[in-house]
Amino acid sequence: MIGTAEPRITGREMCLIKDFEKRPSVTHLLDHPFIQGVRGKVLFLQKQLAKVLQDQKHLNPVVKTRRERMHTRRPYHAEDAEKYCLEDDLVNLEVLDEDTIIHQLQERYVDLLIYTYVGDILIALNPFQNLSIYSPQFSRLYHGVKRASNPPHIFASADAAYQCMVTSSKDQCIVISGESGSGKTESAHLIVQHLTFLGKAHNQTLREKILQVNSLVEAFGNACTVINDNSSRFGKYLEMMFTPTGAEVHSVYRILAGILNIGNIEFAAISSQHQTDKSEVPNAEALKNAASVLCIRPEELQEALTSHCVVTRGETIIRANTVDRASDVRDAMSKALYGRLFSWIVNRINTLLQPEKNICSADGGMNVGILDIFGFEDFRRNSFEQLCINIANEQIQYYFNQHVFALEQMEYQNEGLDAAPVEYEDNRPLLDMFLQKPLGLLALLDEESRFPQATDQTLVDKFEANLRCTYFWRPKGVELSFGIQHYAGKVSYDASGFLEKNRDTLPADVVVVLRTSENRLLQRLFSIPLTKTGTWNLPLVALQPMLLQALLGFSS
């Protein structure tokens, strides 16, 4: 690789730099010509600087907290030995301040003790390496024993949920939260692994099916981001898939090939006698390839992409699409194909793994729910997708606050315990700004999406006019931008494409063409109605409302 190298700064030059981040170290000062050239006091000065250097080695480094506050960890003293003794459960510490928590987690992490309890909460630090603590031997170790009998482990949390479900005959849920790349998906996989062990599946093949589900859905639902090479782009409860024959897999591959070929279709403007905003497909080969693998007629696909039907007073009029509109229809078609295919995979998994009797019915069946959603995101450019993801994380944070702080303190008061109130940042006002109607951010977005003449600029202006609170602001000098003060920090959003993504409508002409496909799976994908959230409207796999009510019940 050829490039320009930055000039090397010598120790002498570093001593002359006043920038705090680039101040010289004591070692550089000892080698500086001024110190070396002082007659009679060289040894004295060197001893003094050496003492400073030695003292600094005993001090802990300056670190930043999550809120970007600078602090230096205090050095150890004999009287602090008990305070800094490593604990499996931080609740057992007499003093539980920020310094202590950071020290406990850091020291445990150095010893590869990545799990730490805080009451019934398990903190997991991503080790970024494979650890040999998830073998069947460890599964047996964390089976039906008291939590204090073994070191903290994610298997212990799974076992606690399972045992509580069995003894109380009540459904349980495990909520996994954290930032992108923190290891949530891997933690969910480990919980599923231990639950299959606890469930004592008699069929080894069934256990293998369940454990191999993650690889399948991650292949379709994950993507590479600047933070995480294998970032979840979907939230899952539990998805599995198995097919006894190769027919369905072949159909899936044909649909995926069709999506790739649709992306190669290009459009060019043509002029006719009566209009100049008509579009055509110059690369007919890409169109034929897409139509071939989707088992539809190429001329019908081209017509659906380059024109649309308008019904006026009972009369159907065919109007040509511009190049931009044709491109939007092409992209909407690709997204609809992929989205419905993913929903089909999830439903197919649940159908094939459904027990003979519906144990999730109201006849006394029980379950352990595992929620694994996308983590909080803050990229260089944050769009509509990041806003939706971060709103979901705000709801998880609210649930966490209610479970850890509000409900616990209420229980203390009801039992008459004299406990000092714990202050925490309540994000309920922020969620009201997002979810309330009719002047919440999402309600305003839906309202603006219904106006044909609305633009992303009018949307941002509407936000600014109605969202008058400390959580919302408009950056100066950036037209299509707004900022939100989330619980995890400030995030700036680029509103370009917000209305288009929120509408996300697929023209009826495209749906009609796809329903004529000779691919039976593709026909079915566009024949079954969707729910308001875009998933298949199938009663067989209705999502259990327990966790959703816990997360979203406050907005009613």
C-alpha positions, 0 to 999 in steps of 0.5 A: 500500500502506498501512502504518505506517512505523518512526520515522526515527533521527537521527544524534544518536540513533544516537550514543546507541545501544549495540547493536553492529549499530547503532553510529554511523559516523564520519560521524555522529560528525562531525555530532554536536552534542558534537563540533561544540560543543567549543571549541578542539579542533574541527578537531583532533577532526575531523581525527582522526575523518577519519583513522579514516574514511579508514583504514576505507575501506582495510580489507576488510569483515567477513564471515561464513563458512559456519560463521558465524565472523566474520573481517576480511580482511587488507589487501593488502601488497606481499609478499602480491601473489603470494598474491592473484594470481587463479588459474584453479586454486586448487590452484596457490596456495602458500597455500590458506587460507579468506581466500585462497579467499574472496578469489579467488572474490569477485574472480573473481565481480566480473569475471564469472568464475563458474567456478574450478577446484580440481583436477578440481573445478569451482566454479560461482557463480550469476551470477543473470544471462544470460552470453554464454559458452555459444554454439556458438563457446564449444562449439568453443573447449572441444572436445578441447583441454587444460584449461589452454588456456582459462579455467575453464568448465563446457564444459571439465568436460563435454569432459573427461568425454567425452574420458576416456570415449572414450580409456579406454573407461570410463563417466564420471559428473559429480556436481553438488552445492550448496544449493538455488538455487545453479544445479545444474539450469542447470549440468546443462542446460549439460553436456547442451548441450555433450555433444550438441555433442561427440556430433555428432548428425547429426539436428538434431531429435534435438539439439533434443529433448534440449535441450528436455527440461529445460523439460518435466520441470521443468514437472512436477517443479519447484516454488516454494520460499522459497529458489528460484522454480524448485526441483527437487523430483526428482532426475534422471539424464537425462529426455527426451520426444517424441511423434509424435502428440497422443494421448499429450499429450491423455491427459496433460492429462486426467490433470492435469485429473483431479488438479486436480478431485480436489483440489476434492472435499470431504467432510462427516459424515453420521449414519445409524441404526447409525453416526455416522462416515460421510462423503459428498461434498456437492459432487457437481459436483466429483466428476462433473468428476473422474470425467469427465476420468479416464474412470471412473464417478462412483458408483464413484469416490465409493464408493472415496473414502468406503468401503473393503473389509476381508477377514476370514476369507474374508468381504469387509466394506465399511466407511465412511470417516470424513471424515478418512480419506476426505480422506487417500484423496483426497490419496493418490489425487492423489499416486499419479496425479501420481507415476505420470504423472511416472514414465511421462514419464521412461520414455517419454522413454527409450523414444523416445530409445533407440538402435537398438542398446543401446549401454549393454549389456555389449558395450562401450557407454559413457556419461557420467552426469550426476547433478542432485539437489535441494540441501540445504534448511533452511526455517522448517518442515522436514518429511519431504521435507526430511529425505529430501533432506538425507539424499541430500545427506549421501551426496553429501557423503560421496562428495565427501569420499572422492573429494577427501580420503580416496582422494587421501591414500591414493594419496599414502601408496601412492606414498610421498609425504611429504604433510601429512594434510588434516583434514576432517569425516567424516560417516560416523557421521551416515550410520550414524545414518540408514542402519544397521539395525535402530536407524538413523533410517530403520529406526526410521521403517519399524518404527513405520510398521508399527504401526497405533496408532503416532503421530508422537509415539511416533515422536519418542519412539522416535528419542530413546530409540534415537538417542543421539549428538551428531548428534540432539537434542530441542528443549525445549518442542516436542513433535513436533520433533527436530534433526539436526546436518548437515554444512551446519548444524543443522536442526530437523524437524517430525515432524507427518505423518511416519508418514502420508508414509512409509506413503503407501499407496493403497487397493486400492479406488482402484486397482481403480476407476482400472484401469477407466478408458477412458483407456488411459494411465491404465489402464497407469499402475496396471497396471504394478508399481512398484519399492521406490522407487516407480518403474516396474518396467521393465527397459528403463530400468534405472538404471545402477548405477555412480553409485549404488554409488559413493554408497551402497556404504559402507552395505553 
